[in-house]
Amino acid sequence: MKKVITYGTYDLLHVGHINLLRRAKELGDYLIVGLSTDEFNAGKHKEAYHTYEDRKIILESIKYVDEVIPEATWEQKIDDVVNNKVDIFVMGDDWKGKFDFLKDYCEVIYLPRTAGISTTKIKTDLHG
Ligand code: C2G
């Protein structure tokens, strides 16, 4: 069984998120999502609209997602890959190069982002 992992905040779910999750799942048989906790987001200077618990429930309802684990630190990725016997790490290419240190432990793939959509854009557009 080929296991894939990806990470993110997944707030205000949109088609860019779904496109990433679908393509990540297509690379293997089992997709784990490391979901940023509210505390970790504070460290990213990001504040999610939905709580971690709600973002987890939403992600777990997506057919491409097999498991959701908390992303609480930048340093946990190597342990996550090793402990979960992950074969492929996937991120959108806005992160290109940032996680190449994982190449010692698994395949690292950066996928093209979906243009024209982001959580920030949604918030800005809604503010009128
Ligand atoms: N994404 C995408 N296209 C978009 C928007 C997002 O492909 N238009 C991808 C991002 O590249 C990322 C995933 O969707 O792979 C989740 O995006 P975010 O929730 O914004 O994740 P981010 O805040 O970048 O957190 O340790 C890594 C971080 O947790 C990633």
Backbone and ligand atoms as CSV (ligand in chain L), in Angstrom:
chain,resi,resn,atom,element,x,y,z
A,1,MET,N,N,0.876,-1.195,0.000
A,1,MET,CA,C,0.000,0.000,0.000
A,1,MET,C,C,0.905,1.235,0.000
A,2,LYS,N,N,0.662,2.111,-1.026
A,2,LYS,CA,C,1.481,3.319,-1.147
A,2,LYS,C,C,0.794,4.430,-0.364
A,3,LYS,N,N,1.549,4.992,0.628
A,3,LYS,CA,C,0.968,6.014,1.496
A,3,LYS,C,C,1.520,7.383,1.142
A,4,VAL,N,N,0.603,8.359,1.096
A,4,VAL,CA,C,0.915,9.741,0.732
A,4,VAL,C,C,0.587,10.633,1.918
A,5,ILE,N,N,1.393,11.690,2.129
A,5,ILE,CA,C,1.080,12.673,3.174
A,5,ILE,C,C,1.195,14.082,2.618
A,6,THR,N,N,0.338,14.960,3.108
A,6,THR,CA,C,0.407,16.377,2.782
A,6,THR,C,C,-0.017,17.161,4.009
A,7,TYR,N,N,0.289,18.469,4.021
A,7,TYR,CA,C,0.015,19.289,5.213
A,7,TYR,C,C,-0.685,20.572,4.787
A,8,GLY,N,N,-1.426,21.143,5.723
A,8,GLY,CA,C,-2.031,22.438,5.430
A,8,GLY,C,C,-3.031,22.882,6.473
A,9,THR,N,N,-3.539,24.086,6.276
A,9,THR,CA,C,-4.541,24.666,7.175
A,9,THR,C,C,-5.951,24.312,6.737
A,10,TYR,N,N,-6.186,24.268,5.432
A,10,TYR,CA,C,-7.478,23.861,4.863
A,10,TYR,C,C,-8.649,24.610,5.509
A,11,ASP,N,N,-8.495,25.924,5.591
A,11,ASP,CA,C,-9.567,26.769,6.109
A,11,ASP,C,C,-10.429,27.263,4.949
A,12,LEU,N,N,-11.752,27.436,5.209
A,12,LEU,CA,C,-12.649,27.914,4.134
A,12,LEU,C,C,-12.393,27.100,2.867
A,13,LEU,N,N,-12.660,25.838,2.954
A,13,LEU,CA,C,-12.334,24.845,1.911
A,13,LEU,C,C,-12.739,25.341,0.513
A,14,HIS,N,N,-11.851,25.185,-0.444
A,14,HIS,CA,C,-12.151,25.633,-1.818
A,14,HIS,C,C,-11.552,24.654,-2.827
A,15,VAL,N,N,-11.814,24.919,-4.102
A,15,VAL,CA,C,-11.470,23.970,-5.169
A,15,VAL,C,C,-9.939,23.770,-5.278
A,16,GLY,N,N,-9.175,24.776,-4.861
A,16,GLY,CA,C,-7.714,24.611,-4.882
A,16,GLY,C,C,-7.285,23.523,-3.912
A,17,HIS,N,N,-7.952,23.498,-2.738
A,17,HIS,CA,C,-7.664,22.436,-1.756
A,17,HIS,C,C,-8.050,21.062,-2.314
A,18,ILE,N,N,-9.245,21.005,-2.894
A,18,ILE,CA,C,-9.767,19.729,-3.399
A,18,ILE,C,C,-8.881,19.216,-4.547
A,19,ASN,N,N,-8.456,20.118,-5.438
A,19,ASN,CA,C,-7.565,19.713,-6.541
A,19,ASN,C,C,-6.261,19.128,-6.002
A,20,LEU,N,N,-5.742,19.714,-4.924
A,20,LEU,CA,C,-4.493,19.217,-4.336
A,20,LEU,C,C,-4.736,17.835,-3.727
A,21,LEU,N,N,-5.794,17.710,-2.951
A,21,LEU,CA,C,-6.074,16.440,-2.266
A,21,LEU,C,C,-6.346,15.322,-3.278
A,22,ARG,N,N,-7.089,15.631,-4.334
A,22,ARG,CA,C,-7.390,14.610,-5.361
A,22,ARG,C,C,-6.100,14.142,-6.026
A,23,ARG,N,N,-5.240,15.086,-6.430
A,23,ARG,CA,C,-3.998,14.696,-7.115
A,23,ARG,C,C,-3.060,13.957,-6.165
A,24,ALA,N,N,-3.047,14.368,-4.888
A,24,ALA,CA,C,-2.203,13.665,-3.904
A,24,ALA,C,C,-2.679,12.226,-3.744
A,25,LYS,N,N,-3.984,12.030,-3.639
A,25,LYS,CA,C,-4.518,10.673,-3.470
A,25,LYS,C,C,-4.231,9.809,-4.695
A,26,GLU,N,N,-4.278,10.440,-5.871
A,26,GLU,CA,C,-4.033,9.697,-7.129
A,26,GLU,C,C,-2.613,9.145,-7.195
A,27,LEU,N,N,-1.711,9.688,-6.356
A,27,LEU,CA,C,-0.313,9.228,-6.386
A,27,LEU,C,C,-0.126,7.942,-5.586
A,28,GLY,N,N,-1.134,7.553,-4.794
A,28,GLY,CA,C,-0.984,6.360,-3.948
A,28,GLY,C,C,-2.327,5.731,-3.632
A,29,ASP,N,N,-2.362,5.057,-2.454
A,29,ASP,CA,C,-3.593,4.343,-2.072
A,29,ASP,C,C,-4.220,4.912,-0.798
A,30,TYR,N,N,-3.434,5.676,-0.039
A,30,TYR,CA,C,-3.858,6.111,1.294
A,30,TYR,C,C,-3.285,7.508,1.530
A,31,LEU,N,N,-4.180,8.473,1.818
A,31,LEU,CA,C,-3.728,9.858,1.987
A,31,LEU,C,C,-3.921,10.327,3.430
A,32,ILE,N,N,-2.824,10.747,4.023
A,32,ILE,CA,C,-2.843,11.352,5.359
A,32,ILE,C,C,-2.694,12.864,5.191
A,33,VAL,N,N,-3.511,13.638,5.905
A,33,VAL,CA,C,-3.357,15.088,5.912
A,33,VAL,C,C,-2.909,15.533,7.295
A,34,GLY,N,N,-1.776,16.224,7.340
A,34,GLY,CA,C,-1.301,16.856,8.578
A,34,GLY,C,C,-1.968,18.216,8.666
A,35,LEU,N,N,-2.982,18.320,9.509
A,35,LEU,CA,C,-3.794,19.550,9.575
A,35,LEU,C,C,-3.236,20.508,10.621
A,36,SER,N,N,-2.954,21.736,10.185
A,36,SER,CA,C,-2.362,22.714,11.101
A,36,SER,C,C,-3.286,22.990,12.288
A,37,THR,N,N,-2.752,22.857,13.491
A,37,THR,CA,C,-3.547,23.193,14.688
A,37,THR,C,C,-3.701,24.718,14.757
A,38,ASP,N,N,-4.613,25.169,15.591
A,38,ASP,CA,C,-4.812,26.618,15.749
A,38,ASP,C,C,-3.551,27.267,16.309
A,39,GLU,N,N,-2.870,26.558,17.213
A,39,GLU,CA,C,-1.641,27.101,17.802
A,39,GLU,C,C,-0.534,27.188,16.732
A,40,PHE,N,N,-0.441,26.139,15.896
A,40,PHE,CA,C,0.593,26.150,14.849
A,40,PHE,C,C,0.326,27.280,13.855
A,41,ASN,N,N,-0.953,27.495,13.563
A,41,ASN,CA,C,-1.301,28.588,12.653
A,41,ASN,C,C,-0.890,29.939,13.219
A,42,ALA,N,N,-1.029,30.088,14.511
A,42,ALA,CA,C,-0.613,31.362,15.139
A,42,ALA,C,C,0.862,31.606,14.830
A,43,GLY,N,N,1.630,30.503,14.837
A,43,GLY,CA,C,3.056,30.609,14.504
A,43,GLY,C,C,3.289,30.970,13.051
A,44,LYS,N,N,2.287,30.589,12.161
A,44,LYS,CA,C,2.388,30.944,10.737
A,44,LYS,C,C,1.776,32.331,10.492
A,45,HIS,N,N,1.431,33.017,11.597
A,45,HIS,CA,C,0.735,34.310,11.489
A,45,HIS,C,C,-0.520,34.170,10.643
A,46,LYS,N,N,-1.172,33.008,10.806
A,46,LYS,CA,C,-2.437,32.748,10.118
A,46,LYS,C,C,-3.484,32.500,11.198
A,47,GLU,N,N,-4.687,33.045,11.011
A,47,GLU,CA,C,-5.772,32.713,11.926
A,47,GLU,C,C,-6.904,32.115,11.102
A,48,ALA,N,N,-7.178,30.841,11.333
A,48,ALA,CA,C,-8.226,30.180,10.552
A,48,ALA,C,C,-9.606,30.630,11.039
A,49,TYR,N,N,-10.546,30.691,10.107
A,49,TYR,CA,C,-11.932,31.023,10.497
A,49,TYR,C,C,-12.513,29.854,11.297
A,50,HIS,N,N,-12.330,28.614,10.756
A,50,HIS,CA,C,-12.846,27.417,11.445
A,50,HIS,C,C,-11.813,26.886,12.434
A,51,THR,N,N,-12.303,26.353,13.540
A,51,THR,CA,C,-11.396,25.744,14.525
A,51,THR,C,C,-10.768,24.475,13.945
A,52,TYR,N,N,-9.711,24.014,14.623
A,52,TYR,CA,C,-9.048,22.778,14.197
A,52,TYR,C,C,-10.059,21.628,14.160
A,53,GLU,N,N,-10.881,21.513,15.199
A,53,GLU,CA,C,-11.863,20.420,15.289
A,53,GLU,C,C,-12.807,20.459,14.085
A,54,ASP,N,N,-13.294,21.621,13.722
A,54,ASP,CA,C,-14.217,21.734,12.581
A,54,ASP,C,C,-13.486,21.480,11.270
A,55,ARG,N,N,-12.269,22.015,11.119
A,55,ARG,CA,C,-11.508,21.778,9.879
A,55,ARG,C,C,-11.199,20.281,9.739
A,56,LYS,N,N,-10.994,19.594,10.855
A,56,LYS,CA,C,-10.731,18.140,10.831
A,56,LYS,C,C,-11.971,17.378,10.377
A,57,ILE,N,N,-13.133,17.715,10.924
A,57,ILE,CA,C,-14.393,17.065,10.530
A,57,ILE,C,C,-14.638,17.270,9.030
A,58,ILE,N,N,-14.385,18.485,8.553
A,58,ILE,CA,C,-14.613,18.791,7.134
A,58,ILE,C,C,-13.668,17.975,6.254
A,59,LEU,N,N,-12.375,17.938,6.631
A,59,LEU,CA,C,-11.408,17.173,5.824
A,59,LEU,C,C,-11.745,15.681,5.822
A,60,GLU,N,N,-12.128,15.154,6.976
A,60,GLU,CA,C,-12.405,13.709,7.083
A,60,GLU,C,C,-13.613,13.310,6.246
A,61,SER,N,N,-14.404,14.316,5.805
A,61,SER,CA,C,-15.597,13.984,5.005
A,61,SER,C,C,-15.284,13.950,3.512
A,62,ILE,N,N,-14.028,14.279,3.170
A,62,ILE,CA,C,-13.629,14.302,1.756
A,62,ILE,C,C,-13.182,12.903,1.342
A,63,LYS,N,N,-13.694,12.429,0.207
A,63,LYS,CA,C,-13.448,11.029,-0.191
A,63,LYS,C,C,-11.977,10.752,-0.468
A,64,TYR,N,N,-11.170,11.771,-0.765
A,64,TYR,CA,C,-9.749,11.538,-1.071
A,64,TYR,C,C,-8.917,11.350,0.204
A,65,VAL,N,N,-9.473,11.785,1.341
A,65,VAL,CA,C,-8.718,11.815,2.599
A,65,VAL,C,C,-8.997,10.562,3.427
A,66,ASP,N,N,-7.913,9.850,3.820
A,66,ASP,CA,C,-8.082,8.625,4.616
A,66,ASP,C,C,-7.834,8.841,6.103
A,67,GLU,N,N,-6.985,9.826,6.418
A,67,GLU,CA,C,-6.643,10.066,7.835
A,67,GLU,C,C,-6.196,11.507,8.016
A,68,VAL,N,N,-6.568,12.090,9.127
A,68,VAL,CA,C,-6.132,13.450,9.466
A,68,VAL,C,C,-5.373,13.398,10.785
A,69,ILE,N,N,-4.143,13.957,10.781
A,69,ILE,CA,C,-3.357,14.036,12.031
A,69,ILE,C,C,-3.037,15.510,12.278
A,70,PRO,N,N,-2.768,15.905,13.524
A,70,PRO,CA,C,-2.470,17.303,13.798
A,70,PRO,C,C,-1.070,17.680,13.330
A,71,GLU,N,N,-0.950,18.867,12.749
A,71,GLU,CA,C,0.362,19.450,12.471
A,71,GLU,C,C,0.578,20.526,13.525
A,72,ALA,N,N,1.452,20.211,14.480
A,72,ALA,CA,C,1.655,21.132,15.612
A,72,ALA,C,C,3.003,21.842,15.535
A,73,THR,N,N,3.963,21.254,14.771
A,73,THR,CA,C,5.302,21.872,14.677
A,73,THR,C,C,5.848,21.715,13.253
A,74,TRP,N,N,6.842,22.576,12.924
A,74,TRP,CA,C,7.532,22.413,11.629
A,74,TRP,C,C,8.378,21.147,11.648
A,75,GLU,N,N,8.857,20.737,12.819
A,75,GLU,CA,C,9.862,19.668,12.907
A,75,GLU,C,C,9.270,18.252,12.849
A,76,GLN,N,N,7.950,18.123,12.904
A,76,GLN,CA,C,7.386,16.777,13.046
A,76,GLN,C,C,7.361,15.963,11.750
A,77,LYS,N,N,7.625,16.595,10.614
A,77,LYS,CA,C,7.388,15.928,9.328
A,77,LYS,C,C,8.228,14.656,9.151
A,78,ILE,N,N,9.506,14.689,9.567
A,78,ILE,CA,C,10.336,13.485,9.402
A,78,ILE,C,C,9.745,12.344,10.234
A,79,ASP,N,N,9.391,12.638,11.485
A,79,ASP,CA,C,8.782,11.599,12.337
A,79,ASP,C,C,7.478,11.094,11.724
A,80,ASP,N,N,6.674,12.017,11.217
A,80,ASP,CA,C,5.387,11.613,10.622
A,80,ASP,C,C,5.627,10.657,9.444
A,81,VAL,N,N,6.615,11.002,8.605
A,81,VAL,CA,C,6.894,10.178,7.417
A,81,VAL,C,C,7.402,8.807,7.845
A,82,VAL,N,N,8.320,8.786,8.805
A,82,VAL,CA,C,8.911,7.514,9.261
A,82,VAL,C,C,7.880,6.687,10.027
A,83,ASN,N,N,7.208,7.299,10.985
A,83,ASN,CA,C,6.284,6.556,11.854
A,83,ASN,C,C,5.064,6.022,11.097
A,84,ASN,N,N,4.646,6.762,10.051
A,84,ASN,CA,C,3.469,6.322,9.284
A,84,ASN,C,C,3.858,5.547,8.026
A,85,LYS,N,N,5.171,5.302,7.879
A,85,LYS,CA,C,5.684,4.563,6.699
A,85,LYS,C,C,5.182,5.190,5.390
A,86,VAL,N,N,5.334,6.513,5.323
A,86,VAL,CA,C,4.860,7.268,4.154
A,86,VAL,C,C,5.839,7.108,2.988
A,87,ASP,N,N,5.293,6.926,1.763
A,87,ASP,CA,C,6.127,6.783,0.567
A,87,ASP,C,C,6.325,8.111,-0.167
A,88,ILE,N,N,5.276,8.960,-0.136
A,88,ILE,CA,C,5.310,10.201,-0.922
A,88,ILE,C,C,4.813,11.380,-0.087
A,89,PHE,N,N,5.601,12.468,-0.100
A,89,PHE,CA,C,5.199,13.742,0.526
A,89,PHE,C,C,4.809,14.682,-0.597
A,90,VAL,N,N,3.644,15.301,-0.480
A,90,VAL,CA,C,3.130,16.186,-1.537
A,90,VAL,C,C,2.761,17.545,-0.952
A,91,MET,N,N,3.122,18.613,-1.666
A,91,MET,CA,C,2.680,19.971,-1.299
A,91,MET,C,C,2.471,20.755,-2.573
A,92,GLY,N,N,1.679,21.826,-2.496
A,92,GLY,CA,C,1.543,22.747,-3.617
A,92,GLY,C,C,2.887,23.425,-3.860
A,93,ASP,N,N,3.106,23.858,-5.104
A,93,ASP,CA,C,4.447,24.349,-5.476
A,93,ASP,C,C,4.767,25.738,-4.953
A,94,ASP,N,N,3.841,26.353,-4.184
A,94,ASP,CA,C,4.249,27.570,-3.464
A,94,ASP,C,C,5.268,27.206,-2.392
A,95,TRP,N,N,5.374,25.931,-2.079
A,95,TRP,CA,C,6.340,25.429,-1.100
A,95,TRP,C,C,7.553,24.785,-1.768
A,96,LYS,N,N,7.651,24.911,-3.103
A,96,LYS,CA,C,8.720,24.214,-3.846
A,96,LYS,C,C,10.084,24.404,-3.190
A,97,GLY,N,N,10.752,23.297,-2.945
A,97,GLY,CA,C,12.105,23.330,-2.379
A,97,GLY,C,C,12.140,23.349,-0.865
A,98,LYS,N,N,11.046,23.812,-0.227
A,98,LYS,CA,C,11.086,24.019,1.225
A,98,LYS,C,C,11.159,22.719,2.017
A,99,PHE,N,N,10.752,21.623,1.417
A,99,PHE,CA,C,10.705,20.358,2.159
A,99,PHE,C,C,11.604,19.295,1.527
A,100,ASP,N,N,12.629,19.741,0.772
A,100,ASP,CA,C,13.518,18.791,0.094
A,100,ASP,C,C,14.304,17.933,1.086
A,101,PHE,N,N,14.411,18.394,2.344
A,101,PHE,CA,C,15.115,17.572,3.360
A,101,PHE,C,C,14.420,16.234,3.570
A,102,LEU,N,N,13.134,16.164,3.153
A,102,LEU,CA,C,12.395,14.900,3.332
A,102,LEU,C,C,12.790,13.849,2.289
A,103,LYS,N,N,13.586,14.288,1.263
A,103,LYS,CA,C,13.970,13.350,0.185
A,103,LYS,C,C,14.798,12.178,0.707
A,104,ASP,N,N,15.366,12.342,1.902
A,104,ASP,CA,C,16.122,11.219,2.514
A,104,ASP,C,C,15.167,10.142,3.033
A,105,TYR,N,N,13.889,10.484,3.143
A,105,TYR,CA,C,12.936,9.569,3.799
A,105,TYR,C,C,11.812,9.113,2.880
A,106,CYS,N,N,11.499,9.904,1.866
A,106,CYS,CA,C,10.385,9.563,0.964
A,106,CYS,C,C,10.518,10.390,-0.310
A,107,GLU,N,N,9.640,10.083,-1.272
A,107,GLU,CA,C,9.593,10.886,-2.494
A,107,GLU,C,C,8.961,12.234,-2.137
A,108,VAL,N,N,9.448,13.313,-2.726
A,108,VAL,CA,C,8.897,14.656,-2.459
A,108,VAL,C,C,8.371,15.215,-3.773
A,109,ILE,N,N,7.075,15.539,-3.800
A,109,ILE,CA,C,6.457,16.049,-5.035
A,109,ILE,C,C,5.744,17.359,-4.750
A,110,TYR,N,N,6.046,18.386,-5.560
A,110,TYR,CA,C,5.346,19.668,-5.457
A,110,TYR,C,C,4.407,19.772,-6.655
A,111,LEU,N,N,3.135,19.996,-6.391
A,111,LEU,CA,C,2.141,20.041,-7.473
A,111,LEU,C,C,1.752,21.496,-7.776
A,112,PRO,N,N,1.478,21.807,-9.028
A,112,PRO,CA,C,1.079,23.177,-9.370
A,112,PRO,C,C,-0.163,23.604,-8.589
A,113,ARG,N,N,-0.127,24.821,-8.064
A,113,ARG,CA,C,-1.293,25.349,-7.348
A,113,ARG,C,C,-2.419,25.623,-8.338
A,114,THR,N,N,-3.650,25.638,-7.817
A,114,THR,CA,C,-4.801,26.050,-8.640
A,114,THR,C,C,-4.830,27.574,-8.664
A,115,ALA,N,N,-4.807,28.139,-9.847
A,115,ALA,CA,C,-4.744,29.606,-9.979
A,115,ALA,C,C,-6.085,30.249,-9.601
A,116,GLY,N,N,-5.988,31.483,-9.085
A,116,GLY,CA,C,-7.174,32.315,-8.933
A,116,GLY,C,C,-8.009,32.069,-7.694
A,117,ILE,N,N,-7.552,31.209,-6.794
A,117,ILE,CA,C,-8.345,30.963,-5.584
A,117,ILE,C,C,-7.407,30.795,-4.400
A,118,SER,N,N,-7.829,31.337,-3.274
A,118,SER,CA,C,-7.101,31.132,-2.013
A,118,SER,C,C,-8.035,31.554,-0.882
A,119,THR,N,N,-7.720,31.087,0.311
A,119,THR,CA,C,-8.531,31.467,1.468
A,119,THR,C,C,-8.471,32.979,1.657
A,120,THR,N,N,-7.286,33.539,1.438
A,120,THR,CA,C,-7.126,34.995,1.600
A,120,THR,C,C,-7.997,35.740,0.588
A,121,LYS,N,N,-8.049,35.226,-0.657
A,121,LYS,CA,C,-8.859,35.881,-1.696
A,121,LYS,C,C,-10.342,35.841,-1.308
A,122,ILE,N,N,-10.765,34.711,-0.769
A,122,ILE,CA,C,-12.172,34.576,-0.363
A,122,ILE,C,C,-12.503,35.633,0.693
A,123,LYS,N,N,-11.595,35.735,1.689
A,123,LYS,CA,C,-11.844,36.708,2.768
A,123,LYS,C,C,-11.896,38.123,2.222
A,124,THR,N,N,-10.936,38.448,1.337
A,124,THR,CA,C,-10.866,39.802,0.770
A,124,THR,C,C,-12.115,40.098,-0.063
A,125,ASP,N,N,-12.503,39.139,-0.909
A,125,ASP,CA,C,-13.677,39.357,-1.775
A,125,ASP,C,C,-14.945,39.554,-0.937
A,126,LEU,N,N,-15.035,38.820,0.174
A,126,LEU,CA,C,-16.257,38.899,1.000
A,126,LEU,C,C,-16.338,40.190,1.792
A,127,HIS,N,N,-15.174,40.810,2.017
A,127,HIS,CA,C,-15.199,42.053,2.814
A,127,HIS,C,C,-15.839,43.187,2.020
A,128,GLY,N,N,-16.027,42.970,0.721
A,128,GLY,CA,C,-16.715,43.973,-0.127
A,128,GLY,C,C,-15.875,45.204,-0.327
L,1,C2G,N1,N,-3.248,25.008,-2.583
L,1,C2G,C1,C,-3.310,24.874,-3.975
L,1,C2G,N2,N,-3.931,25.814,-4.710
L,1,C2G,C2,C,-4.497,26.894,-4.114
L,1,C2G,C3,C,-4.448,27.036,-2.717
L,1,C2G,C4,C,-3.817,26.071,-1.959
L,1,C2G,O1,O,-2.792,23.883,-4.538
L,1,C2G,N3,N,-5.110,27.831,-4.907
L,1,C2G,C5,C,-2.561,23.962,-1.803
L,1,C2G,C6,C,-1.363,24.501,-1.036
L,1,C2G,O2,O,-0.202,24.574,-1.879
L,1,C2G,C7,C,-1.203,23.439,0.056
L,1,C2G,C8,C,-2.666,23.012,0.311
L,1,C2G,O3,O,-3.436,23.449,-0.830
L,1,C2G,O4,O,-0.460,22.309,-0.436
L,1,C2G,C9,C,-3.234,23.616,1.573
L,1,C2G,O5,O,-3.127,25.024,1.471
L,1,C2G,P1,P,-3.148,25.885,2.851
L,1,C2G,O6,O,-4.277,25.409,3.687
L,1,C2G,O7,O,-3.032,27.317,2.477
L,1,C2G,O8,O,-1.812,25.362,3.529
L,1,C2G,P2,P,-0.593,26.275,4.076
L,1,C2G,O9,O,-1.124,27.365,4.905
L,1,C2G,O10,O,0.257,26.567,2.900
L,1,C2G,O11,O,0.129,25.289,5.105
L,1,C2G,O12,O,3.622,22.617,6.771
L,1,C2G,C10,C,3.004,23.102,5.603
L,1,C2G,C11,C,1.914,24.072,5.959
L,1,C2G,O13,O,1.036,23.553,6.944
L,1,C2G,C12,C,1.131,24.407,4.699
